[in-house]
Amino acid sequence: MSRLVLALDIGGTKMLAALVDGSSVIETHKMPTPRGGDPEQWLTALFDAIAGWKGRYDTVGVAVSGIIDDGCWSALNRKTLDIPDCFPLTATVSRLSGCNAVLAANDAQAAAWGEYSFGAGAQQDMVFLTISTGIGGGIVVNGKLLGGLAGHFGQFRSLDEASGTLEDHVSGNWIASQAAPHLSGATAREVFEAAAAGQTWAKDIVGASARQTALLCRNIKLALDPARIVIGGGIGLAPGYLDAIRQMLAALPPRLAPELHAAALTESAGVVGIADLARSRSQVDRA
């Protein structure tokens, strides 16, 4: 039985393949997530690119943006990643990899498990938030990862249905869209750079996003009372973002204030988490 697990992390921006041993990422390959075609074509291209890894692993974990039910993959927010409903993910990956031991989970839930087991979660009850192209999340309570729809905080809505979901007002896509009148074609990264340079319009955009995230963290504290909230993702870990959230929560009484931590595993959280989940499931199945 190989110690290495092939871990795949497929999100709205990139596809990351990694060979993982425990918390160590041994080797990686990254590709942009195509905007067209279908998931089988994307996965075929990814497995073609890592064909040289065949024989080094016997277990596969797949973390994806969206919903996983019984090994089938469906989109939750088609603005983030548009795929057909009930795509047979584990069956497709099993065929392409030649492995029977394949486990799939939502990418943010997998990252939550990675941070809980090996990172900033410190094996305490925790909520993980990844703020990037969209917003994902995961919840670990009493040493167990909640699956299904649990942790999809980015899909929260207000009473005004027309205003869309929470991630429509927080994520990297939203930050870039708000910059258009000030800096045509700007990326979220460029907005943060402009904010750091003192541009008022950019600071206002970043502040508006951070304010929404601070409110989300406050509500999570009241609903779940986790020991810690771990924040990751390209926006969540952008310079100054976590500090802005903390400042907006600073006036809360200590008992109501969430304990915030920056994700420790950065972009490896998803592959480390799904690899550990897949290895644990494989060991149980083989016992």
TORLUMMI-804011 format. One record per residue (C-alpha): chain; residue number from 1; z, x negated, y; residue in one letter. Coordinates in Angstrom, 2 decimals. Layout:
N
+-------+------+---------+---------+---------+------+
! chain ! resi !       Z !       X !       Y ! resn !
+-------+------+---------+---------+---------+------+
!     A !  NUM !       Z !       X !       Y !    a !
...
+-------+------+---------+---------+---------+------+
END
This chain:
287
+-------+------+---------+---------+---------+------+
! chain ! resi !       Z !       X !       Y ! resn !
+-------+------+---------+---------+---------+------+
!     A !    1 !    0.00 !    0.00 !    0.00 !    m !
!     A !    2 !   -1.09 !   -1.51 !    3.32 !    s !
!     A !    3 !    1.46 !   -1.90 !    6.11 !    r !
!     A !    4 !   -1.25 !   -1.25 !    8.69 !    l !
!     A !    5 !   -2.06 !    2.23 !    9.93 !    v !
!     A !    6 !   -5.29 !    3.08 !   11.70 !    l !
!     A !    7 !   -4.28 !    5.03 !   14.80 !    a !
!     A !    8 !   -6.77 !    6.88 !   17.00 !    l !
!     A !    9 !   -5.95 !    8.26 !   20.46 !    d !
!     A !   10 !   -8.66 !   10.51 !   21.90 !    i !
!     A !   11 !   -8.19 !   11.84 !   25.40 !    g !
!     A !   12 !  -10.24 !   13.13 !   28.28 !    g !
!     A !   13 !  -11.12 !    9.63 !   29.51 !    t !
!     A !   14 !  -11.04 !    7.20 !   26.59 !    k !
!     A !   15 !  -10.96 !    6.82 !   22.82 !    m !
!     A !   16 !   -8.60 !    4.11 !   21.59 !    l !
!     A !   17 !   -8.54 !    2.84 !   18.02 !    a !
!     A !   18 !   -5.74 !    0.53 !   16.92 !    a !
!     A !   19 !   -4.36 !   -1.14 !   13.83 !    l !
!     A !   20 !   -0.60 !   -0.63 !   14.05 !    v !
!     A !   21 !    2.28 !   -2.20 !   12.13 !    d !
!     A !   22 !    5.54 !   -0.47 !   13.10 !    g !
!     A !   23 !    5.77 !   -0.82 !   16.87 !    s !
!     A !   24 !    3.25 !   -3.67 !   16.98 !    s !
!     A !   25 !   -0.37 !   -3.04 !   17.92 !    v !
!     A !   26 !   -2.31 !   -5.68 !   16.00 !    i !
!     A !   27 !   -5.86 !   -5.02 !   17.15 !    e !
!     A !   28 !   -7.57 !   -2.46 !   19.40 !    t !
!     A !   29 !  -10.98 !   -1.12 !   20.29 !    h !
!     A !   30 !  -11.57 !    1.15 !   23.29 !    k !
!     A !   31 !  -14.56 !    3.35 !   24.16 !    m !
!     A !   32 !  -15.14 !    5.97 !   26.89 !    p !
!     A !   33 !  -14.85 !    9.56 !   25.67 !    t !
!     A !   34 !  -18.39 !   10.99 !   25.89 !    p !
!     A !   35 !  -18.90 !   13.95 !   28.18 !    r !
!     A !   36 !  -21.54 !   15.47 !   25.91 !    g !
!     A !   37 !  -22.22 !   15.87 !   22.21 !    g !
!     A !   38 !  -19.54 !   16.96 !   19.78 !    d !
!     A !   39 !  -16.37 !   15.42 !   18.29 !    p !
!     A !   40 !  -18.06 !   14.49 !   15.01 !    e !
!     A !   41 !  -20.59 !   12.37 !   16.93 !    q !
!     A !   42 !  -17.80 !   10.73 !   18.94 !    w !
!     A !   43 !  -15.78 !    9.95 !   15.85 !    l !
!     A !   44 !  -18.82 !    8.63 !   13.98 !    t !
!     A !   45 !  -19.57 !    6.26 !   16.87 !    a !
!     A !   46 !  -15.94 !    5.11 !   16.94 !    l !
!     A !   47 !  -15.82 !    4.45 !   13.19 !    f !
!     A !   48 !  -19.14 !    2.60 !   13.39 !    d !
!     A !   49 !  -17.60 !    0.35 !   16.05 !    a !
!     A !   50 !  -14.55 !   -0.45 !   13.89 !    i !
!     A !   51 !  -16.38 !   -0.69 !   10.57 !    a !
!     A !   52 !  -15.04 !   -4.21 !   10.15 !    g !
!     A !   53 !  -11.51 !   -2.84 !    9.80 !    w !
!     A !   54 !  -12.30 !   -1.03 !    6.54 !    k !
!     A !   55 !   -9.97 !   -2.09 !    3.74 !    g !
!     A !   56 !   -7.17 !   -3.13 !    6.12 !    r !
!     A !   57 !   -5.53 !    0.31 !    6.23 !    y !
!     A !   58 !   -4.94 !    3.23 !    3.88 !    d !
!     A !   59 !   -3.37 !    5.71 !    6.29 !    t !
!     A !   60 !   -4.79 !    7.22 !    9.49 !    v !
!     A !   61 !   -3.10 !    8.97 !   12.39 !    g !
!     A !   62 !   -5.10 !   10.81 !   15.04 !    v !
!     A !   63 !   -3.67 !   11.79 !   18.43 !    a !
!     A !   64 !   -5.84 !   14.09 !   20.54 !    v !
!     A !   65 !   -5.76 !   16.06 !   23.76 !    s !
!     A !   66 !   -5.43 !   19.75 !   22.89 !    g !
!     A !   67 !   -3.93 !   21.78 !   20.06 !    i !
!     A !   68 !   -3.66 !   20.85 !   16.37 !    i !
!     A !   69 !   -3.16 !   23.63 !   13.84 !    d !
!     A !   70 !   -3.39 !   22.78 !   10.12 !    d !
!     A !   71 !   -5.56 !   19.75 !   10.82 !    g !
!     A !   72 !   -7.97 !   21.65 !   13.07 !    c !
!     A !   73 !   -8.48 !   20.71 !   16.72 !    w !
!     A !   74 !   -8.98 !   23.14 !   19.62 !    s !
!     A !   75 !   -9.11 !   22.65 !   23.39 !    a !
!     A !   76 !   -6.35 !   23.98 !   25.60 !    l !
!     A !   77 !   -7.83 !   23.01 !   28.98 !    n !
!     A !   78 !  -11.60 !   22.64 !   28.81 !    r !
!     A !   79 !  -11.59 !   20.92 !   32.20 !    k !
!     A !   80 !   -9.85 !   17.99 !   30.52 !    t !
!     A !   81 !  -11.83 !   17.88 !   27.26 !    l !
!     A !   82 !  -14.33 !   20.52 !   26.14 !    d !
!     A !   83 !  -14.59 !   20.81 !   22.35 !    i !
!     A !   84 !  -15.42 !   23.67 !   19.98 !    p !
!     A !   85 !  -12.50 !   25.70 !   18.63 !    d !
!     A !   86 !  -11.02 !   24.80 !   15.25 !    c !
!     A !   87 !  -12.91 !   21.53 !   14.76 !    f !
!     A !   88 !  -11.93 !   20.18 !   11.29 !    p !
!     A !   89 !  -10.38 !   16.97 !   12.61 !    l !
!     A !   90 !   -8.39 !   15.65 !    9.65 !    t !
!     A !   91 !  -11.17 !   16.49 !    7.18 !    a !
!     A !   92 !  -13.74 !   14.70 !    9.35 !    t !
!     A !   93 !  -11.56 !   11.62 !    9.84 !    v !
!     A !   94 !  -10.75 !   11.53 !    6.11 !    s !
!     A !   95 !  -14.45 !   11.50 !    5.29 !    r !
!     A !   96 !  -15.31 !    8.84 !    7.87 !    l !
!     A !   97 !  -12.35 !    6.60 !    7.01 !    s !
!     A !   98 !  -12.34 !    7.07 !    3.26 !    g !
!     A !   99 !   -8.58 !    7.80 !    3.42 !    c !
!     A !  100 !   -6.86 !   10.86 !    2.04 !    n !
!     A !  101 !   -3.70 !   10.23 !    4.08 !    a !
!     A !  102 !   -4.65 !   11.54 !    7.54 !    v !
!     A !  103 !   -2.27 !   13.14 !   10.03 !    l !
!     A !  104 !   -3.28 !   14.63 !   13.40 !    a !
!     A !  105 !   -1.12 !   15.64 !   16.35 !    a !
!     A !  106 !   -1.36 !   16.31 !   20.06 !    n !
!     A !  107 !   -1.60 !   13.02 !   21.96 !    d !
!     A !  108 !    1.35 !   13.63 !   24.27 !    a !
!     A !  109 !    3.53 !   14.73 !   21.36 !    q !
!     A !  110 !    2.57 !   11.54 !   19.51 !    a !
!     A !  111 !    3.39 !    9.48 !   22.60 !    a !
!     A !  112 !    6.73 !   11.26 !   22.88 !    a !
!     A !  113 !    7.55 !   10.18 !   19.33 !    w !
!     A !  114 !    6.46 !    6.62 !   20.08 !    g !
!     A !  115 !    8.71 !    6.44 !   23.14 !    e !
!     A !  116 !   11.58 !    8.09 !   21.26 !    y !
!     A !  117 !   11.34 !    5.71 !   18.30 !    s !
!     A !  118 !   10.42 !    2.43 !   19.98 !    f !
!     A !  119 !   10.47 !    2.83 !   23.76 !    g !
!     A !  120 !   12.27 !    4.39 !   26.71 !    a !
!     A !  121 !   13.51 !    7.38 !   24.73 !    g !
!     A !  122 !   16.15 !    5.16 !   23.10 !    a !
!     A !  123 !   16.34 !    7.64 !   20.17 !    q !
!     A !  124 !   18.06 !   10.25 !   22.34 !    q !
!     A !  125 !   17.05 !   13.87 !   22.90 !    d !
!     A !  126 !   14.17 !   13.55 !   25.32 !    m !
!     A !  127 !   11.17 !   15.09 !   27.01 !    v !
!     A !  128 !    8.08 !   12.99 !   27.57 !    f !
!     A !  129 !    5.58 !   13.71 !   30.35 !    l !
!     A !  130 !    2.23 !   11.98 !   30.58 !    t !
!     A !  131 !    0.52 !   12.49 !   33.92 !    i !
!     A !  132 !   -3.05 !   11.27 !   33.84 !    s !
!     A !  133 !   -6.42 !   13.07 !   33.71 !    t !
!     A !  134 !   -4.28 !   16.13 !   32.92 !    g !
!     A !  135 !   -0.61 !   16.64 !   32.10 !    i !
!     A !  136 !    0.74 !   16.52 !   28.58 !    g !
!     A !  137 !    4.22 !   16.50 !   27.14 !    g !
!     A !  138 !    6.35 !   16.21 !   24.07 !    g !
!     A !  139 !    9.90 !   17.19 !   23.10 !    i !
!     A !  140 !   12.18 !   15.43 !   20.62 !    v !
!     A !  141 !   15.44 !   17.23 !   19.73 !    v !
!     A !  142 !   17.94 !   16.14 !   17.05 !    n !
!     A !  143 !   15.51 !   13.48 !   15.86 !    g !
!     A !  144 !   12.67 !   15.94 !   15.32 !    k !
!     A !  145 !    9.38 !   16.20 !   17.23 !    l !
!     A !  146 !    8.47 !   19.74 !   18.22 !    l !
!     A !  147 !    4.83 !   20.50 !   17.38 !    g !
!     A !  148 !    2.39 !   23.32 !   18.05 !    g !
!     A !  149 !    2.30 !   24.34 !   21.72 !    l !
!     A !  150 !    5.64 !   22.69 !   22.53 !    a !
!     A !  151 !    5.52 !   20.39 !   25.54 !    g !
!     A !  152 !    2.28 !   21.63 !   27.09 !    h !
!     A !  153 !    3.91 !   21.64 !   30.51 !    f !
!     A !  154 !    0.60 !   21.11 !   32.29 !    g !
!     A !  155 !   -0.41 !   24.65 !   31.33 !    q !
!     A !  156 !    2.50 !   26.27 !   33.18 !    f !
!     A !  157 !    1.38 !   28.92 !   35.65 !    r !
!     A !  158 !    2.84 !   30.67 !   38.67 !    s !
!     A !  159 !    2.63 !   34.39 !   39.37 !    l !
!     A !  160 !   -0.59 !   33.68 !   41.24 !    d !
!     A !  161 !   -2.99 !   33.43 !   38.31 !    e !
!     A !  162 !   -5.84 !   32.46 !   40.62 !    a !
!     A !  163 !   -4.06 !   29.23 !   41.52 !    s !
!     A !  164 !   -4.65 !   27.90 !   38.02 !    g !
!     A !  165 !   -2.34 !   25.73 !   35.93 !    t !
!     A !  166 !    0.25 !   23.19 !   37.03 !    l !
!     A !  167 !   -1.98 !   20.25 !   36.10 !    e !
!     A !  168 !   -4.64 !   21.67 !   38.43 !    d !
!     A !  169 !   -2.30 !   20.67 !   41.30 !    h !
!     A !  170 !   -0.82 !   17.41 !   40.00 !    v !
!     A !  171 !   -3.17 !   15.41 !   37.77 !    s !
!     A !  172 !   -5.48 !   12.53 !   38.50 !    g !
!     A !  173 !   -8.42 !   14.91 !   38.65 !    n !
!     A !  174 !   -6.65 !   16.94 !   41.34 !    w !
!     A !  175 !   -5.67 !   13.84 !   43.34 !    i !
!     A !  176 !   -9.29 !   12.64 !   43.35 !    a !
!     A !  177 !  -10.60 !   16.06 !   44.38 !    s !
!     A !  178 !   -8.18 !   16.25 !   47.32 !    q !
!     A !  179 !   -9.37 !   12.87 !   48.57 !    a !
!     A !  180 !  -13.00 !   13.98 !   48.92 !    a !
!     A !  181 !  -12.80 !   14.97 !   52.64 !    p !
!     A !  182 !  -11.22 !   11.62 !   53.49 !    h !
!     A !  183 !  -12.91 !    9.15 !   51.12 !    l !
!     A !  184 !  -16.01 !   10.44 !   49.37 !    s !
!     A !  185 !  -16.10 !    9.64 !   45.66 !    g !
!     A !  186 !  -12.58 !    8.22 !   45.64 !    a !
!     A !  187 !  -10.74 !    7.86 !   42.33 !    t !
!     A !  188 !   -7.05 !    8.59 !   41.90 !    a !
!     A !  189 !   -6.43 !    4.83 !   41.77 !    r !
!     A !  190 !   -8.11 !    4.43 !   45.17 !    e !
!     A !  191 !   -5.94 !    7.22 !   46.60 !    v !
!     A !  192 !   -2.81 !    5.34 !   45.50 !    f !
!     A !  193 !   -4.21 !    2.15 !   47.02 !    e !
!     A !  194 !   -4.85 !    3.98 !   50.30 !    a !
!     A !  195 !   -1.32 !    5.41 !   50.21 !    a !
!     A !  196 !    0.13 !    1.93 !   49.67 !    a !
!     A !  197 !   -1.91 !    0.75 !   52.67 !    a !
!     A !  198 !   -0.26 !    3.41 !   54.83 !    g !
!     A !  199 !   -3.05 !    6.01 !   55.01 !    q !
!     A !  200 !   -1.31 !    9.28 !   55.92 !    t !
!     A !  201 !   -3.81 !   11.53 !   54.13 !    w !
!     A !  202 !   -3.36 !    9.58 !   50.89 !    a !
!     A !  203 !    0.43 !    9.57 !   51.13 !    k !
!     A !  204 !    0.33 !   13.35 !   51.63 !    d !
!     A !  205 !   -1.79 !   13.84 !   48.48 !    i !
!     A !  206 !    0.42 !   11.62 !   46.33 !    v !
!     A !  207 !    3.52 !   13.28 !   47.76 !    g !
!     A !  208 !    2.22 !   16.76 !   46.97 !    a !
!     A !  209 !    1.59 !   15.76 !   43.36 !    s !
!     A !  210 !    4.99 !   14.09 !   43.03 !    a !
!     A !  211 !    6.71 !   17.15 !   44.52 !    r !
!     A !  212 !    5.26 !   19.39 !   41.81 !    q !
!     A !  213 !    6.31 !   16.91 !   39.12 !    t !
!     A !  214 !    9.83 !   16.73 !   40.57 !    a !
!     A !  215 !   10.10 !   20.52 !   40.36 !    l !
!     A !  216 !    8.87 !   20.42 !   36.77 !    l !
!     A !  217 !   11.51 !   17.81 !   35.88 !    c !
!     A !  218 !   14.20 !   19.94 !   37.51 !    r !
!     A !  219 !   13.12 !   22.97 !   35.50 !    n !
!     A !  220 !   12.99 !   20.96 !   32.27 !    i !
!     A !  221 !   16.55 !   19.80 !   32.90 !    k !
!     A !  222 !   17.72 !   23.39 !   33.32 !    l !
!     A !  223 !   15.78 !   24.67 !   30.30 !    a !
!     A !  224 !   16.39 !   21.90 !   27.76 !    l !
!     A !  225 !   19.03 !   19.55 !   29.24 !    d !
!     A !  226 !   17.52 !   16.45 !   27.60 !    p !
!     A !  227 !   19.40 !   13.17 !   27.77 !    a !
!     A !  228 !   16.36 !   11.66 !   29.47 !    r !
!     A !  229 !   12.88 !   12.47 !   30.72 !    i !
!     A !  230 !   10.35 !    9.71 !   30.14 !    v !
!     A !  231 !    7.28 !    9.64 !   32.38 !    i !
!     A !  232 !    4.05 !    7.86 !   31.50 !    g !
!     A !  233 !    0.31 !    8.09 !   32.05 !    g !
!     A !  234 !   -1.95 !    6.49 !   34.63 !    g !
!     A !  235 !   -0.59 !    8.67 !   37.45 !    i !
!     A !  236 !    2.99 !    8.78 !   36.20 !    g !
!     A !  237 !    3.18 !    4.98 !   36.10 !    l !
!     A !  238 !    1.17 !    4.38 !   39.30 !    a !
!     A !  239 !    3.08 !    2.28 !   41.87 !    p !
!     A !  240 !    5.52 !    4.39 !   43.84 !    g !
!     A !  241 !    5.02 !    7.67 !   41.95 !    y !
!     A !  242 !    8.25 !    7.68 !   39.92 !    l !
!     A !  243 !   10.22 !    6.53 !   42.97 !    d !
!     A !  244 !    8.78 !    9.45 !   44.94 !    a !
!     A !  245 !    9.93 !   11.88 !   42.25 !    i !
!     A !  246 !   13.42 !   10.38 !   42.24 !    r !
!     A !  247 !   13.66 !   10.67 !   46.02 !    q !
!     A !  248 !   12.77 !   14.35 !   45.86 !    m !
!     A !  249 !   15.55 !   14.94 !   43.31 !    l !
!     A !  250 !   18.15 !   12.76 !   45.02 !    a !
!     A !  251 !   20.00 !   15.65 !   46.69 !    a !
!     A !  252 !   20.76 !   17.44 !   43.41 !    l !
!     A !  253 !   24.34 !   17.48 !   42.06 !    p !
!     A !  254 !   24.69 !   14.86 !   39.31 !    p !
!     A !  255 !   25.03 !   17.45 !   36.54 !    r !
!     A !  256 !   21.72 !   19.06 !   37.53 !    l !
!     A !  257 !   19.79 !   15.85 !   38.13 !    a !
!     A !  258 !   17.41 !   14.79 !   35.34 !    p !
!     A !  259 !   17.62 !   11.18 !   34.17 !    e !
!     A !  260 !   14.13 !    9.74 !   34.64 !    l !
!     A !  261 !   12.71 !    6.67 !   32.92 !    h !
!     A !  262 !    9.33 !    4.98 !   33.06 !    a !
!     A !  263 !    7.51 !    4.90 !   29.73 !    a !
!     A !  264 !    7.95 !    1.53 !   28.04 !    a !
!     A !  265 !    4.96 !    1.52 !   25.69 !    l !
!     A !  266 !    2.37 !    2.38 !   28.39 !    t !
!     A !  267 !   -1.01 !    3.21 !   26.81 !    e !
!     A !  268 !    0.22 !    2.14 !   23.35 !    s !
!     A !  269 !    2.69 !    5.04 !   23.08 !    a !
!     A !  270 !    0.19 !    7.42 !   21.52 !    g !
!     A !  271 !   -1.11 !    5.07 !   18.84 !    v !
!     A !  272 !    2.36 !    3.71 !   18.00 !    v !
!     A !  273 !    3.76 !    7.24 !   17.77 !    g !
!     A !  274 !    0.98 !    8.74 !   15.66 !    i !
!     A !  275 !    0.98 !    5.68 !   13.38 !    a !
!     A !  276 !    4.71 !    6.09 !   12.72 !    d !
!     A !  277 !    4.34 !    9.83 !   12.11 !    l !
!     A !  278 !    1.39 !    9.27 !    9.76 !    a !
!     A !  279 !    3.16 !    6.49 !    7.83 !    r !
!     A !  280 !    6.30 !    8.61 !    7.42 !    s !
!     A !  281 !    4.28 !   11.60 !    6.19 !    r !
!     A !  282 !    2.31 !    9.36 !    3.80 !    s !
!     A !  283 !    5.50 !    7.91 !    2.33 !    q !
!     A !  284 !    6.93 !   11.39 !    1.75 !    v !
!     A !  285 !    3.69 !   12.58 !    0.11 !    d !
!     A !  286 !    3.64 !    9.56 !   -2.21 !    r !
!     A !  287 !    7.33 !    9.79 !   -3.16 !    a !
+-------+------+---------+---------+---------+------+
END
